[in-house]
Amino acid sequence: MAVLTAKKHPLTRAAHYIFLLPFLPALQPLLVHYRMADMIIYLSGIVLVLFLVIYGNHLPLLKTDSSGLNLFLHYRHNAEYHPFTGLENYRRSGSSRISLYSVDYRPVVLKMKKKDVEKLISILEEENIHAIEK
């Protein structure tokens, strides 16, 4: 069985940099009333947000192994583990979207690159997990 490690969709990773936007309006009053302590707090906030965005973008979205899928979702603190025996089926919603239906979890919608979706579907088909008929 092929092991797959897929990252988040490139547009999602680029959109994470929007978290830097609140720092732009704060720059103008900071430059007008300059104090070193305020500048240090401001720059440490930018560095912290940049670190979190870059770290989050380097984490994988999913990893497969011989017994199941590990999903590292951005809205969960811990990885979700979906064993292949618990996966019922999947639905492909487009060229880069796939929904996984599991017994123990709510349906999970993943947005990935098209080639990663194709690889995931081939792995699911190897494990006898088939698509939902439309």
C-alpha positions as CSV (number, residue, x, y, z in Angstrom):
1,M,0.0,0.0,0.0
2,A,1.3,3.5,-0.9
3,V,1.8,5.9,1.9
4,L,0.4,9.4,1.3
5,T,1.2,12.6,3.1
6,A,-0.8,15.5,1.7
7,K,-0.6,19.2,2.6
8,K,-3.4,21.7,2.7
9,H,-4.6,23.3,-0.5
10,P,-2.3,26.1,-1.7
11,L,-5.1,28.7,-1.6
12,T,-5.9,27.8,2.0
13,R,-2.2,28.1,3.0
14,A,-2.0,31.5,1.3
15,A,-5.2,32.7,3.0
16,H,-3.7,32.0,6.4
17,Y,-1.6,35.2,5.9
18,I,-4.7,37.2,6.2
19,F,-4.2,37.0,10.0
20,L,-1.5,39.7,9.5
21,L,-4.0,42.3,8.3
22,P,-5.0,43.5,11.8
23,F,-1.4,44.7,12.3
24,L,-1.7,47.2,9.4
25,P,-4.1,49.7,11.0
26,A,-2.1,49.6,14.2
27,L,1.1,50.7,12.5
28,Q,0.0,54.3,11.7
29,P,-0.7,55.4,15.4
30,L,2.4,53.5,16.5
31,L,4.6,55.5,14.1
32,V,2.9,58.8,15.1
33,H,3.3,58.3,18.9
34,Y,6.5,56.2,18.8
35,R,7.6,54.5,22.0
36,M,10.2,51.7,22.1
37,A,8.0,49.4,24.4
38,D,5.0,49.7,22.1
39,M,7.2,48.9,19.0
40,I,8.6,45.8,20.8
41,I,5.1,44.5,21.6
42,Y,4.0,45.2,18.1
43,L,6.9,43.4,16.5
44,S,6.7,40.4,18.8
45,G,3.0,40.1,17.8
46,I,3.9,40.0,14.1
47,V,6.7,37.5,14.8
48,L,4.3,35.3,16.8
49,V,1.6,35.3,14.1
50,L,4.2,34.7,11.3
51,F,5.6,31.7,13.3
52,L,2.1,30.2,13.8
53,V,1.1,30.7,10.2
54,I,4.4,29.2,8.8
55,Y,4.2,26.3,11.3
56,G,0.6,25.6,10.5
57,N,1.3,25.6,6.8
58,H,4.1,23.1,7.1
59,L,1.9,20.6,9.0
60,P,0.3,17.9,6.7
61,L,-3.4,17.7,6.2
62,L,-3.4,13.9,6.2
63,K,-1.1,11.0,6.5
64,T,-2.0,7.4,5.6
65,D,-0.5,4.2,7.0
66,S,-1.4,0.6,6.6
67,S,-4.4,0.7,8.9
68,G,-6.0,4.1,8.4
69,L,-5.9,7.9,7.9
70,N,-4.5,10.5,10.3
71,L,-6.3,13.9,9.7
72,F,-4.6,17.0,11.0
73,L,-7.6,19.4,10.6
74,H,-7.2,23.2,11.4
75,Y,-10.2,23.3,13.6
76,R,-9.1,20.4,15.8
77,H,-6.3,20.4,18.4
78,N,-5.5,16.7,18.0
79,A,-5.3,14.5,15.0
80,E,-8.4,12.5,14.1
81,Y,-7.6,8.8,13.3
82,H,-9.9,7.1,10.9
83,P,-9.2,3.4,10.5
84,F,-10.0,1.9,7.1
85,T,-12.4,-0.5,8.7
86,G,-14.4,2.4,10.1
87,L,-14.6,4.3,6.8
88,E,-17.9,3.6,5.0
89,N,-17.5,5.5,1.7
90,Y,-16.4,8.8,0.2
91,R,-17.9,11.4,-2.2
92,R,-15.9,13.4,-4.6
93,S,-17.4,16.9,-4.7
94,G,-15.1,18.4,-7.4
95,S,-11.6,18.1,-8.8
96,S,-10.0,19.1,-5.5
97,R,-12.7,18.3,-2.8
98,I,-13.5,15.0,-1.2
99,S,-15.8,14.1,1.6
100,L,-15.0,11.1,3.9
101,Y,-17.8,9.3,5.7
102,S,-16.8,7.4,8.8
103,V,-18.7,5.4,11.4
104,D,-17.3,7.2,14.4
105,Y,-17.0,10.7,13.1
106,R,-19.1,13.3,11.3
107,P,-18.4,13.6,7.5
108,V,-15.0,15.4,6.8
109,V,-14.6,17.6,3.8
110,L,-11.0,17.9,2.6
111,K,-9.8,20.4,0.0
112,M,-6.5,19.3,-1.5
113,K,-4.6,19.4,-4.7
114,K,-6.1,17.4,-7.6
115,K,-3.3,14.9,-7.7
116,D,-3.5,14.3,-3.9
117,V,-7.2,13.6,-4.2
118,E,-6.5,11.1,-7.0
119,K,-3.9,9.4,-4.8
120,L,-6.2,9.3,-1.8
121,I,-9.0,7.8,-4.0
122,S,-6.7,5.1,-5.3
123,I,-5.7,4.2,-1.7
124,L,-9.3,4.1,-0.6
125,E,-10.2,1.9,-3.6
126,E,-7.3,-0.5,-2.6
127,E,-9.0,-0.8,0.8
128,N,-12.4,-1.5,-0.7
129,I,-13.9,1.8,0.2
130,H,-16.0,3.0,-2.7
131,A,-17.6,6.2,-3.8
132,I,-21.2,7.1,-3.1
133,E,-23.3,6.9,-6.2
134,K,-24.9,10.3,-7.1
